[in-house]
Amino acid sequence: MGTQFRKALTLTVTNFSQKSSPINSPPFPSGGCNWYIKFYPKGSADDNYLSLFLSPDDPKSLGLNWKRRANFYFVLLNQSGKELHRTPEIGDQWFCDDSLSWGFPQTLPRKKLLDKIFLDNDRFNIEIYIKVIEVVEGYHMFPASFTNKLLRSSLEYPDKSEKETVDINGFKVLSSQVTSVKRIFEEHPDIAEDFRSKNQVVKTEYMSVLLRVIETMAKPPQSISETELSNVHSELTELTEVGFKLEWLKAKLEEVCVAFKKANADGCRIQQLEEHVKNLEQTVSDLKVEMDKEKAKSTAKVLSLEDTLSDLKTELGKEKAKNATATDKFLLLKDTYSDLKVELEKEKAKSTSAAAKVLSLKEALSDLKVELDDQKIVNSATTANVLSWEDDDDLFSHTNCLGIQQKTNAYKRIN
């Protein structure tokens, strides 16, 4: 049995966020039987966790009281191969009819894994590492459940296209199989020495299985599916258990497996590239939709800005019209002001001339007053002289008085 862990299978999970139903991996061989991984995206019991379990692929084919003691663990990785989570090792657990499955009901919180693979196209890989420590083979009643299945198949669904059979080394085979069966016995004459069943129907069906195995292994590696290869493993094991000597075919199977892995690796690479291209195309499509949305928003914004600009132009035209009217009013007021200023200057000039006349008249009046006062003094002196002249001629006196009176009247008129 194995003493070291080996990576037995890589299961790729895509669109994880959309998955809810359990996922079964393709079967893989280890410790004389096939196994598979059962993955629960939303947990086996709790939706908040993801669950991982390991189980035998076809426990009924292992016979009665079979057992396998195995150690194993799971590793979750992103697309780049970076480890996201590693489960603890499950050690020395017995798988049997009463315990068909072992694993981790709460492997990892679902949200935690979603956060880790958010930028990884919603995909990740699950690897299982296993070593089978002990094998207890089961026993078959007659000759095995697989044999009974073949027998039922031949009885329920007989081949109606070919009824003629030919006996070759104790095996009744169809006429179309004669050449192939003869060649097998020619190259490996001891192939059926230990074959135990005496039932001709069962022997015929087993020979058909052997031919099918050889036919599958003769295919180009790239055209063999993983399911076909897994079936070849199971059928070859069953054929060996019922007594066929197939060491030469097992060696050939190892070569086919190596070639298959190489072809599968190349195919996986191509598939990964195709998926990458598909994801990129989806991203481009999403970006195009987003761009169209942004373009629609931008167009709406441009139209809104154009409407706003049009409104502003209209408002500007109105303001210009108002400003033109205000300018006309200003010019009219300016002209009126200018005219009034000229008129004011004229009036000021007139006022200055009148003031000069008044001043001249005032000066003349002042002169007349002075002259009048002087005349009064003269008149006072004259009167005194007249009074002293008692015997003057009355005519002389009268004449002088008349002259003075005329002058006085003249001054009055001036005043």
PAKOL-892826 format. One record per residue: x, y, z negated of N, C-alpha, C in turn; residue in three letters. Coordinates in steps of 0.2 Angstrom, whole numbers, plus 5000, padded with zeros to 4 digits. Example, Ala and Ser with C-alpha at 12.3 -4.5 7.8 and 13.67 -1.06 7.14 Angstrom:
BEGIN
506649724961506249784961506649844961ALA506449894965506849954964506450004961SER
END
This chain:
BEGIN
500449945000500050005000500450065000MET500150125002500550185002500750214996GLY501350234996501650264989501650344990THR501550374996501650444997500950465000GLN500750524999500250555002500350565009PHE499850555013499950575021499350615023ARG499450665027498850705030498450655034LYS497850645033497450595037497050625042ALA496750685040496350715045496250795044LEU496150835049496050905049495350915052THR494950945048494250955050494151035051LEU493951055057493951125058493151145057THR493051195053492351225052492351295055VAL491851295059491751365063491051395061THR490951455061490351495059490151475052ASN490651475048490451445041489851485038PHE489851555039489351595035488651575037SER488551535043487951525046487751445044GLN488251415042488151335040487751325034LYS487351285034486951265027486951185026SER486851155032486751075032487451045031SER487450985027488050945026488450925033PRO489050925033489450915039489850845038ILE489850795042490250735042490850745046ASN491450725044492050735049492050665053SER492450665058492550605062492850555057PRO492750485058493150435054493850435055PRO494250415050494950415050495150345046PHE495650315049495850245045496350265040PRO496350225035496850225029496650165025SER497150125023497050065018496650015021GLY496650005028496249945031495549965032GLY495250025031494550045033494550115035CYS493950135037493850205040493550245034ASN493750305034493450355029493150415033TRP492850455029492650515032492550565026TYR492550635028492450685024491750715024ILE491450725019490750755019490850825016LYS490650875020490750945017490050975017PHE489951005011489251035010489451115010TYR489251155015489351225015489051265010PRO488451235007488051265002488051224996LYS488551184995488551144989488051084989GLY488251024985487850964985487350974979SER487451024975486951034969486851114968ALA487351154969487351224968487551264974ASP487051304977487151344983487751394983ASP487951414977488451464976489151434977ASN489251364978489851334979489851294985TYR490451274987490451224993490751154990LEU490551104993490751034990491150994995SER491550954992491950904997491950834994LEU491850784998491850724995492150675001PHE492450624998492750565002492350505002LEU492250475007491850405007492050365012SER491950295011492150245017491650255022PRO491850245029491350265034490850205035ASP491050145034490550095035490650035030ASP490350055024490550005019490249935020PRO489749925023489449865025489849815029LYS490249845033490749805037491349785033SER491449805027491949785022491749715019LEU491149695019490949635016490749645009GLY490749585005490549584998491149594994LEU490949634988491449644983492149674985ASN492049714990492649754993492849814988TRP493449834988493649884983494249924987LYS494349984985494950024987495050074982ARG495650074979495950124974496350174978ARG496150234977496450284981496550354977ALA497150384979497250454977497150504983ASN496850564982496750604987496650674985PHE496750724989496550794988496450834994TYR496150894994495950935000496350994999PHE496451025005496751085006496351125011VAL496251185010495851235014496351285017LEU496351295023496851345027496451385032LEU496751445033496451485038496751475045ASN496551505050496751495057497551495058GLN497851535054498651545054498951485050SER498651445047498951395043499051415036GLY498851475034498951495027498451465022LYS498751435017498351395012497851445008GLU497251435008496751465005496551434998LEU496551374998496351334992496651264992HIS496851244986497051174986496651144980ARG496351084981495951054975496451014971THR496250994965496650954961496650884964PRO497150844962497250774964496750734961GLU496350694965495950644962496350574962ILE496550554956496950494955496650424953GLY496850374956496650304954495950294954ASP495550324958494850314958494650254963GLN494250204960494050144964493450164968TRP493450154974492850154979492650084980PHE491950074979491650004980490950024981CYS490549964982489849974983489450014978ASP489650014972489350054967489650124966ASP490150134969490450204969490750224976SER490250244980490450254987490750324989LEU490750364984490950434985491250464979SER491850504981492150534975492350604978TRP492350654974492550724977492450774972GLY492250834974492250904970491550934972PHE491150934967490450964968490551044969PRO491051064965491151144965491851154967GLN491951144973492651144976492951224975THR492451264977492651334978492051374978LEU491951434975491451484976491351504983PRO490751494985490551504993490751584994ARG490651624990490751704992491551714992LYS491851674988492651684988492951664994LYS492651604997492951585003492651635009LEU492051655009491851705014492251765014LEU492451795008492851855008493551835011ASP493851775010494451765013494551755020LYS493951725023493951715030493551765034ILE493451825031492951875034493351895041PHE493951905041494351935046494651875051LEU494451815049494751755053494151725057ASP493751765060493251735065492751685061ASN492651685055492251645051492351575052ASP493051555052493151485053493751465048ARG493851405047494451385043494551305044PHE495051275041495251205042495251175035ASN494951115035495051065029495451015031ILE495951005027496450945027496350895021GLU496350835023496350785017497050745017ILE497350745011497950705010497750645006TYR497950585008497650525004498250475004ILE498250434999498650364999498250314995LYS498150254999497750204996498250154992VAL498150154986498550114981498450044981ILE497850024981497649954981497049934985GLU497049874988496549854992496249784990VAL495649784989495349714987494849704993VAL495049654997494649635003493949605001GLU493449625005492849585004492749525008GLY492249485006492149425010491549425014TYR491449385019490849385024490549325023HIS489849325024489549265023489549225030MET489349245035489449205041489349255047PHE489949255051490549255049490749325046PRO490249375048490349445045489649485047ALA489549535043488949575045489049595052SER489649615055489749635061489549575066PHE489749515064489549455069488749455069THR488449455064487749455064487449505068ASN487749565068487449625072487549605079LYS488149575081488249555088487749505090LEU487549455085487149395087486449425088LEU486249475084485549505085485449535091ARG486049575093486049615099485949575105SER486349515105486249475111485649435111SER485249425106484649395106484049435108LEU484149495105483549545106483649585113GLU484249595115484349625122484849585126TYR484549535129484949495133485149525140PRO485749515143485949545149485549515155ASP485049545158484649525163484949525170LYS485549565170485849575177486249515179SER486549485173486949425175486749365170GLU486549315174486349255170486949195170LYS487349195175487749145176488449155172GLU488649105168489249105164489749055166THR490349065164490849025166491249005160VAL491448945159491748925153492548935154ASP492848975149493548985150493848975143ILE494248915142494548905135493948895130ASN493348875131492848865126492448925125GLY492548975129492149045129491749045135PHE491049045134490649055140490649135141LYS490849155147490949225149490549235155VAL490349295156489949315162490449315168LEU490149305174490549295180490949355181SER490749415179491049475180491649485176SER491749445170492249445165492749395166GLN492649345171493149295172493849315173VAL493949355178494649375180495049405174THR494649445170494949485164495149425159SER494649385157494749335152495349285154VAL495349265160495849215162496549255161LYS496649315163497249345162497449355155ARG496949365150497149365143497349305141ILE497049245142497349185140497949165143PHE498049185150498749175153499249205149GLU499149265147499749305144499749295136GLU499149275133499149255126498749195125HIS499049135127498649075126498449055119PRO498749075114498549065107498149115104ASP497849155108497449215105496849185101ILE496549135103495949115100496049045096ALA496649025094496748965091496448965084GLU496349025080496149025074495349045074ASP495049055079494349085079493949025076PHE493549055071493149005067492448985070ARG492149035073491449025075491348975080SER490848935080490748885085490048905089LYS489748955087489148975090489349015097ASN489048985102489249005109489049085110GLN488449095108488249165109488749215105VAL488849195099489349245095490049245098VAL490249185101490949185104490949235110LYS490349225114490349265120490249345118THR489949355113489849435111490549455109GLU490949415105491549435103492049445108TYR492049405113492449405119492249475123MET491649495123491449555126491749615122SER491749605115492049665111492749665113VAL493149615113493849615115493949645121LEU493549625126493649665133493549735133LEU493049755129492849825128493449865125ARG493749835120494249865116494849875121VAL495049825125495549825130495449875135ILE494749885137494549935142494650005140GLU494450015133494550075130495250095130THR495650055128496350065127496750075133MET496450055139496750065145496650135148ALA496150165145496050235148496550285147LYS496650335150497150395149496950425142PRO497550435138497450465131496950525131PRO497050565136496650625135495850615137GLN495650555139494950545141494650495135SER495050475130494850445124494550485119ILE493950475117493650515111493950495105SER493850535099494050515093493650455090GLU492950465092492550415090492650345093THR492850345100493050285103493650255100GLU494150295098494750265095494650245088LEU494150275084493950245078493650185079SER493150175084492850115085493350055087ASN493850075090494350025092494649995086VAL494850045082495150025075494749975072HIS494149995071493649945067493549885070SER493449885077493349825081493949775081GLU494549805081495149765081495249735075LEU495049765069495149735063494649685062THR494049695064493549635064493749575068GLU493949585074494149535078494749495075LEU495149525072495749495068495449455062THR494949485059494649445053494349385055GLU494049375061493649315063494149265066VAL494749285067495249235069495649245076GLY495549305079495949315085496649345083PHE497149315087497849335086497949395090LYS497949455087497949515091498549565090LEU499149535087499649575085499949615091GLU499949585097500149625103499649685105TRP499049675103498549725105498549785099LEU498749765093498849815088499449855090LYS500049825092500649865095500449915100ALA499949895105499749935110499349995107LYS498949975102498450025099498950085096LEU499450065093499950115090500150165095GLU500350135101500550175107500050225109GLU499450195109498850235112498750285107VAL498750275100498650325095499150385096CYS499750365097500350415097500150465103VAL499950425109499850465115499150505114ALA498750475110498050515109498250575105PHE498650565100498750625095499150685099LYS499550665104499950715108499450745113LYS498950705116498450735120497950775117ALA497850745111497350785106497650855104ASN498250855102498550915100498550965106ALA498750945112498650985118497951005119ASP497550965118496850975119496551025114GLY496751015108496551065102496851135103CYS497451135106497751195108497351235113ARG497151195118496751225123496051245121ILE495751195116495151215113495151275109GLN495751285105495851345101495851405105GLN496251395111496351455115495651475118LEU495251425120494651435123494151465118GLU494251445112493751475107494051545105GLU494651555106494951625105494751665110HIS494751645116494451685122493751695121VAL493351645119492651655118492551705112LYS492951705107492851755102493051825104ASN493551825108493751895111493151925115LEU492951875119492351895124491751925120GLU491651885114491051905110491251975107GLN491851985105492052045102492052105107THR492252095113492152145118491452155119VAL491052105119490252115120490052155115SER490152145108489952185103490152255103ASP490852265105491152325106490752365111LEU490552335117490252365122489552385120LYS489152345116488552365113488652425109VAL489152425104489252475100489452545104GLU489852535109489952595113489352625116MET488952575119488352605122487852645117ASP487852615111487552655106487852715104LYS488452725104488852785103488752835108GLU488752805115488652845120487952875120LYS487452835118486752865118486752915113ALA487052905107487052955102487353025104LYS487953015108488353065110487953105115SER487553075120487153105125486553145121THR486253115116485753155113486053215109ALA486653205107486953265103487153315109LYS487353295115487553345120486853385122VAL486353345123485753375125485453425120LEU485553405113485353455108485753515108SER486453505109486853565109486653605115LEU486553575121486353615127485653655125GLU485253625122484553665120484753715116ASP485153705111485353765106485753815110THR486153795114486553845118486053895123LEU485553855125485053895129484653945125SER484453915119484153965114484554025113ASP485154015111485654065110485754115115LEU485754095122485754135127485154175128LYS484554145127483954185127483954245122THR484154225116484254275110484654325112GLU485254305115485754355116485454405121LEU485154385126484754425131484354475128GLY483954455123483454495120483854555116LYS484454525113484854575109485154625113GLU485354605119485654655124485154705126LYS484554685127483954725129483854775124ALA483854755118483754805112484354855112LYS484954825113485554875113485554925118ASN485254905124485254955130484755005128ALA484154995125483655045123483955085118THR484355055113484655095108485155145110ALA485555125115486055165119485655225122THR485155215126484755265129484555315124ASP484255295118484055345113484655385110LYS485155345109485755385107486055435112PHE486055415118486255475123485755525123LEU485155515123484655565122484755615116LEU484855585111484955625105485555665105LEU486055635108486755665109486655725113LYS486255725119486155785123485755835119ASP485255815116484855855112485255895107THR485655855103486155885099486555945102TYR486855925108487255965111486956035113SER486256025116485856085117485756125111ASP485556095106485456135099486056165097LEU486656135098487256165096487456235100LYS487356225106487456285111486956345108VAL486356325107485856375105486056405098GLU486256365094486456385087487056435088LEU487556425093488056465094487856535096GLU487356535101487056595104486756635098LYS486356595094486056635088486556665084GLU487056625082487556655078487956715081LYS488056715088488256775091487856835090ALA487156815091486656875091486656905083LYS486756855079486756875072487356915070SER487856905073488556945072488457015075THR488157015081488057085084487557125080SER487057095077486557135073486857155067ALA487257115064487657135058488057185059ALA488457195065488857245066488457315067ALA487857305070487457365071487257395064LYS487057345060486757365053487357395049VAL487957365050488557395046488657465049LEU488557475055488757545058488257595056SER487557565056487057615053487157625046LEU487357575042487557595035488057645034LYS488557635038489157685038488857755040GLU488457755045488157825047487757855042ALA487357815039486957835033487357865027LEU487857825026488357845020488657915022SER488857925028489157985030488658045030ASP488058025032487458075031487358095024LEU487358045020487258055013487758105010LYS488358095012488958135009488858205012VAL488658205018488558275021488058305018GLU487458275016486858305013487058325006LEU487458285003487658314996488058374997ASP488558375002488958435003488458495004ASP487958475008487558535010487158565005GLN486958515000486558534994486958584990LYS487658564989488058604985488158674989ILE488158674995488258734999487558774998VAL487058734998486358774998486258804991ASN486558764986486458794979486858854978SER487458864981487858924981487558974985ALA487258964990486859014995486259044991THR485958994988485359024984485559074979THR486059054975486359094970486559164973ALA486759164979486959234982486359264984ASN485859234986485259264988484959304983VAL484959264977484659294971484959354969LEU485659364970486059414968485959474972SER485759464978485659514983484959534983TRP484759584979484059604978483859644983GLU484259684986484059734991484259714998ASP484359644999484559625006483959625010ASP484159625017483659625022483259565022ASP482559565021482159505021482259465027ASP482359495033482459455039483059415039LEU483559445036484259405036484059345031PHE483759355026483659295021483159245024SER482659265028482259225031482559175036HIS482959215040483359175045483759125042THR484159135037484659085034484259025031ASN483659045028483258995025482958945031CYS482758975036482558925042483058885044LEU483658905045484158865047484358805043GLY484358815036484458765031483858715031ILE483258735032482758695032482758645038GLN482958675044482958625050483458575049GLN484058595046484558545045484358485040LYS483958505035483758455030483258415034THR482758435038482358395041482658345046ASN483258365049483558325053483858265049ALA484158275043484458225039483958175037TYR483358205036482858155033482658105039LYS482658135045482458095051482958035051ARG483558055050484158005051484057955045ILE483857975039483757925034483157885035ASN
END
